[in-house]
Amino acid sequence: QVQFVESGGGLVEPGGSLRLSCVASASIFSIYAMGWYRQAPGKQRELVGKLTIVGRGIYAESVKGRFTIFRENAKNTVYLEMNSLKPEDTAVYYCNTDPVVGRWGQGTQVTVSS
């Protein structure tokens, strides 16, 4: 089962930016769309956006225009570029395929606060 390791989270002020990274344990980007998910305290995990096999980004309305997903196939790495961050973006962020077939990683915490 493919596994993922997320990194890049941290504490950032509202309006700031972060770039998250996700390394997959296998070369799967030509087989599955890759999604970024997040889970805020007391809420269900939600799909923030995904990158299709052909490289098209599809995003939730709440992040459209602020978040961008891209990948480096040679590194088995997918990124989530987050700009204009808001306090409501605070969550643990995960990556996985869409639909989910991989093993969930530990995620990376993003906290947006002044």
Backbone bond lengths (Angstrom), bond angles and torsions (degrees), N, CA, C in turn:
res aa  C-N    CA-C-N  psi(-1)  N-CA   C-N-CA  omega(-1)  CA-C   N-CA-C  phi
1 Q - - - 1.460 - - 1.525 108.76 -
2 V 1.324 116.69 132.32 1.455 120.30 -178.63 1.521 109.47 -66.99
3 Q 1.322 115.35 144.02 1.461 122.09 179.63 1.517 109.37 -123.55
4 F 1.349 114.62 161.18 1.449 120.19 -176.11 1.526 110.61 -133.93
5 V 1.326 115.09 147.42 1.460 121.10 174.80 1.519 107.90 -127.31
6 E 1.332 114.62 115.96 1.458 120.76 -179.55 1.529 110.52 -97.68
7 S 1.327 115.46 149.99 1.463 120.49 177.45 1.520 109.53 -156.41
8 G 1.330 115.16 168.98 1.452 120.02 174.09 1.514 115.55 106.51
9 G 1.318 117.07 -4.11 1.456 119.15 -179.71 1.516 112.39 -71.58
10 G 1.325 115.47 174.95 1.452 120.13 178.93 1.504 111.24 167.53
11 L 1.325 113.66 -168.83 1.458 121.25 178.33 1.522 108.48 -99.52
12 V 1.309 116.14 128.65 1.455 120.42 -178.98 1.521 109.02 -140.18
13 E 1.313 116.24 149.21 1.465 120.32 178.54 1.528 110.64 -78.26
14 P 1.312 116.78 154.95 1.470 119.28 175.18 1.531 110.67 -53.28
15 G 1.320 115.23 137.52 1.456 121.17 -176.29 1.506 114.31 90.12
16 G 1.316 116.67 -9.25 1.450 120.98 -178.55 1.517 113.47 -81.85
17 S 1.323 114.42 -176.08 1.462 121.11 -176.07 1.530 110.77 -132.70
18 L 1.310 114.29 153.51 1.458 122.11 173.14 1.517 108.56 -146.87
19 R 1.324 115.38 153.33 1.454 120.59 172.33 1.522 108.02 -123.11
20 L 1.310 115.72 120.33 1.460 122.05 177.18 1.522 109.75 -96.95
21 S 1.322 114.79 148.93 1.457 121.19 177.96 1.520 109.96 -122.95
22 C 1.309 115.11 150.11 1.463 121.22 177.85 1.520 107.67 -140.99
23 V 1.316 115.17 119.03 1.463 120.37 178.22 1.518 108.95 -103.67
24 A 1.329 115.74 126.14 1.460 121.35 178.42 1.530 109.65 -92.50
25 S 1.318 115.29 150.18 1.472 119.92 -177.36 1.522 112.51 -81.75
26 A 1.329 116.94 -4.02 1.455 120.83 179.46 1.534 108.98 -149.10
27 S 1.305 115.09 163.29 1.468 121.04 179.23 1.523 109.13 -83.82
28 I 1.310 115.01 97.04 1.466 119.76 -173.38 1.520 113.52 -121.08
29 F 1.340 117.85 -3.67 1.459 119.38 -171.63 1.523 112.76 -66.16
30 S 1.313 118.33 -19.64 1.463 120.90 177.39 1.526 111.71 -87.98
31 I 1.340 114.96 -2.65 1.474 119.97 -177.03 1.526 110.94 -112.77
32 Y 1.340 115.92 -39.41 1.460 120.83 -175.93 1.515 111.59 -125.66
33 A 1.328 115.58 147.62 1.455 120.19 164.63 1.527 107.85 -67.85
34 M 1.317 116.39 148.27 1.459 121.23 179.46 1.514 110.09 -111.65
35 G 1.322 114.64 129.27 1.444 119.30 -178.16 1.516 112.42 -113.93
36 W 1.315 114.68 152.38 1.458 121.41 167.40 1.525 106.95 -108.60
37 Y 1.314 114.88 132.59 1.448 122.35 -177.81 1.535 108.67 -122.71
38 R 1.312 115.52 160.54 1.457 118.64 174.08 1.522 110.15 -144.55
39 Q 1.314 113.57 153.52 1.461 119.54 177.45 1.521 108.40 -136.49
40 A 1.311 114.75 115.95 1.463 121.32 176.90 1.523 108.58 -90.15
41 P 1.324 117.26 157.53 1.466 120.36 -179.76 1.524 111.58 -55.17
42 G 1.324 115.65 129.29 1.454 120.90 178.18 1.508 115.38 76.45
43 K 1.336 116.94 6.86 1.463 119.90 -178.45 1.518 110.55 -123.17
44 Q 1.309 115.24 162.45 1.455 119.95 177.28 1.523 110.37 -77.97
45 R 1.303 114.84 154.95 1.452 119.93 175.20 1.522 109.24 -65.48
46 E 1.329 116.10 136.94 1.453 120.69 -178.66 1.525 110.54 -130.05
47 L 1.318 113.84 152.64 1.458 120.26 177.10 1.518 108.63 -82.42
48 V 1.314 116.28 121.55 1.462 121.90 180.00 1.525 110.51 -84.85
49 G 1.310 115.29 -40.10 1.452 120.16 179.56 1.511 109.21 -178.43
50 K 1.318 115.41 168.30 1.446 119.10 179.98 1.517 110.30 -146.25
51 L 1.321 114.36 157.93 1.459 121.88 176.56 1.508 107.24 -115.42
52 T 1.315 116.61 119.42 1.454 119.02 -177.19 1.522 110.92 -72.06
53 I 1.312 115.82 172.79 1.463 121.11 -179.53 1.524 110.78 -58.97
54 V 1.308 116.45 -34.68 1.465 119.85 -178.96 1.520 112.67 -88.94
55 G 1.325 116.64 4.08 1.452 119.72 173.16 1.515 115.94 92.74
56 R 1.299 116.74 16.99 1.462 119.41 177.83 1.519 109.62 -89.96
57 G 1.326 116.20 132.76 1.448 121.03 178.31 1.519 111.81 -91.48
58 I 1.298 116.24 135.02 1.467 122.75 177.25 1.513 106.75 -128.95
59 Y 1.341 116.76 129.29 1.449 120.54 -169.04 1.527 112.54 -128.93
60 A 1.315 114.82 150.81 1.456 119.95 172.39 1.526 108.94 -66.43
61 E 1.325 115.48 150.84 1.463 119.47 -178.37 1.523 112.07 -58.02
62 S 1.311 116.11 -33.95 1.459 120.61 -175.84 1.530 113.64 -66.27
63 V 1.338 116.94 -18.86 1.472 119.64 -177.12 1.517 112.22 -122.26
64 K 1.296 117.43 -3.77 1.466 121.04 -176.71 1.520 110.27 -58.27
65 G 1.325 115.28 132.56 1.454 120.33 -179.07 1.513 114.15 87.35
66 R 1.329 116.82 -12.27 1.476 120.95 179.26 1.523 112.43 -113.84
67 F 1.314 116.94 -31.98 1.465 122.14 -177.47 1.524 110.24 -109.84
68 T 1.327 115.34 145.04 1.460 121.44 177.21 1.516 109.12 -136.77
69 I 1.316 116.07 134.66 1.468 121.56 176.83 1.525 108.65 -108.71
70 F 1.312 116.04 134.41 1.452 120.21 174.23 1.526 108.28 -147.50
71 R 1.317 116.48 171.18 1.467 119.05 -173.70 1.524 111.23 -143.34
72 E 1.324 113.61 160.92 1.464 122.61 171.09 1.526 106.19 -123.47
73 N 1.303 116.25 102.35 1.463 120.75 -174.60 1.531 112.31 -59.72
74 A 1.318 116.21 -40.05 1.463 119.62 -176.32 1.531 112.11 -65.02
75 K 1.323 115.68 -22.85 1.468 119.91 -179.47 1.522 112.28 -104.16
76 N 1.324 116.79 4.66 1.473 120.40 -175.97 1.528 111.02 50.68
77 T 1.312 116.47 38.69 1.462 121.82 -173.57 1.520 110.92 -123.84
78 V 1.318 114.76 135.03 1.454 121.37 174.25 1.526 107.48 -120.10
79 Y 1.315 115.86 144.29 1.456 121.86 -174.77 1.529 110.71 -119.64
80 L 1.331 114.05 154.86 1.454 120.86 171.54 1.525 107.05 -127.06
81 E 1.321 115.11 108.54 1.459 121.32 177.58 1.519 106.72 -90.90
82 M 1.347 115.50 122.00 1.459 120.38 -176.58 1.521 109.49 -119.65
83 N 1.307 116.15 122.05 1.460 122.56 178.90 1.527 109.97 -120.87
84 S 1.320 115.16 164.07 1.474 121.24 178.60 1.522 110.88 49.43
85 L 1.302 115.49 48.47 1.461 119.99 -175.39 1.520 111.89 -65.34
86 K 1.332 114.17 146.24 1.458 122.31 -178.55 1.536 108.80 -121.43
87 P 1.309 117.35 157.19 1.469 119.24 177.45 1.529 112.71 -55.03
88 E 1.313 117.15 -32.75 1.465 119.81 -179.77 1.521 113.32 -72.45
89 D 1.321 117.58 -5.69 1.470 120.51 173.72 1.529 111.48 -83.38
90 T 1.319 116.48 -6.26 1.457 120.33 178.97 1.518 110.68 -60.68
91 A 1.332 116.06 124.37 1.456 121.56 -176.60 1.521 109.23 -178.44
92 V 1.310 115.69 172.05 1.461 121.30 166.65 1.521 106.64 -91.74
93 Y 1.310 115.58 128.19 1.459 121.79 -176.65 1.525 110.26 -104.75
94 Y 1.320 114.49 136.18 1.461 123.14 -178.86 1.525 109.50 -129.63
95 C 1.304 115.41 158.01 1.461 119.85 168.72 1.527 108.31 -120.31
96 N 1.288 114.52 154.93 1.459 121.99 175.64 1.519 106.65 -170.89
97 T 1.287 115.71 172.11 1.454 119.28 176.04 1.520 109.55 -71.41
98 D 1.328 115.16 165.26 1.457 120.86 173.32 1.514 108.18 -132.48
99 P 1.332 118.54 110.17 1.459 127.45 3.59 1.527 112.22 -69.63
100 V 1.308 116.10 162.66 1.459 121.81 -174.33 1.522 111.24 -71.85
101 V 1.334 115.02 120.56 1.462 120.08 174.06 1.517 111.36 -129.46
102 G 1.322 116.14 -12.06 1.452 119.93 -176.88 1.509 112.72 -91.72
103 R 1.319 113.90 173.72 1.459 121.16 177.36 1.515 108.17 -85.56
104 W 1.330 117.36 132.46 1.453 120.43 -179.88 1.530 110.54 -67.22
105 G 1.334 114.58 137.97 1.449 119.43 175.47 1.511 110.60 -86.47
106 Q 1.335 114.92 -167.58 1.462 120.46 -179.56 1.521 111.89 -77.74
107 G 1.299 116.08 -20.68 1.456 119.57 -176.89 1.521 111.01 79.55
108 T 1.321 114.80 173.94 1.463 120.70 177.79 1.528 108.01 -136.61
109 Q 1.320 115.63 132.18 1.456 120.62 -174.59 1.521 111.00 -80.89
110 V 1.315 115.42 130.95 1.466 122.41 173.25 1.521 107.28 -118.35
111 T 1.310 115.35 123.20 1.460 121.08 178.29 1.515 108.78 -122.95
112 V 1.320 115.45 122.11 1.467 121.22 179.72 1.520 107.50 -110.58
113 S 1.315 114.95 110.52 1.460 119.61 -174.61 1.520 109.50 -160.10
114 S 1.331 114.55 147.95 1.461 119.38 174.72 1.521 110.12 -94.90
